[in-house]
Amino acid sequence: MRIGIPLETLVGETRVAATPETVKKYVAAEHEVCVQAGAGLAAGIPDAAYREAGAALVDAASALSADLVLKVRRPAAEELAAMRRGAALVGMLDPFDRAGLEQLAGAGLTAFALEAAPRTTRAQNMDVLSSQANIAGYKSVLVAAEHYPRFFPMLMTAAGTVKAARVVVLGVGVAGLQAIATAKRLGAVIEASDVRPSVREQVESLGARFIDVPYETDEEREAAEGAGGYARPMPQSWLDRQKVEVARRVAQADVVITTALIPGRAAPTLVTEDMVASMKLGSVIVDMAAGKGPAGIDGNCVLTEAGRVVQAHGVTLVGETNLPARVAADASALYARNVFNFLRLVLPASGETPAQAGLKIDLEDDIVAACLMTQDGQIRRK
Ligand code: NAD
């Protein structure tokens, strides 16, 4: 099968969907790999490394017209136009964006969105949400430290003592846990909040304090259990009490990192303008939900502006929407392995007759069925 790896065209996207390591494995399985010249440069991978791994270096049109195209982001309209009807596509394709899926179906692609893989043990090595959120969580702390006009660690120097930074992390999934671990390594004092009670132990094991908001009704307890490892919207009664507890911590904080998301829904609003105004001059908020908030709000904080760094009430608000792209080499290395691991489920073994779209699509396989977004001109999303 001819596998194409185009250069990503979205502004600011530095990642690439295959590395020399994974290219070698595709070539060893007797696939022909075509990498667009320059596709890996922003991730620190020269063309020569792909050539040495056995790939042919081609132009965009040739990479996009392959039987199977590996992408990081959903193809733009001009990229879709260059793809073959009946070809297969694997990438992060925004499974909740119906209009985007219609475009993929309209282009006649068999498209797999890796974000839709279930959170199961078998799917762990192809879980792009985890691999990229982990990187984003790490980078969020470094970005905060960059904007924060003080030290993170407590320091005792001849010129006097410097206090440790107080960091509040809101939402403790994969990104939040890595943010806690990274802030801890930098010497900060950390508190964290999440709707899911199972998180408390993880927070405490990383040396941070869990912001306790007890559940008072069965409805609250049930909602807090979530679904499939993900959060569900919490009843307003609990959110109101959480707001009071979080507001107290935010007012004391030097840095707030928000990561709260609910799959398929707008990100919850956790930081109000009053909370921002209560923070000390020079404090920093990094809003990792930037670009995912409800209508009129960009992230978990009402003052976040997606894609921008802004100041409000003397606080710096960071609304970067693609933190993994700022760690391009490792983000690509992990993403490319996720893609390779997924493809093991659908690529025919050498010598096997390729089925539909050249792939064997076993809908009995829960991972394949969950990731399949479009096929034969139709949306197949489960
Ligand atoms: P996510 O990115 O969907 O959400 C981030 C966090 O925001 C979650 O912890 C969520 O509970 C929290 N949140 C939502 N609403 C909130 C609110 N109002 N206030 C505070 N926090 C709020 O989550 P994720 O990082 O994708 O992880 C979800 C879960 O899945 C985690 O428990 C993770 O450990 C688990 N997981 C399991 C596997 C596996 O078993 N293979 C793999 C990856 C992740």
Residues whose N, C-alpha, C, O or C-beta is under 5 A from the ligand:
A	BS01	NAD	R119 T120 T121 Q124 S130 L170 G171 V172 G173 V174 A175 S193 D194 V195 R196 G229 Y230 A231 T259 A260 L261 I262 P263 P268
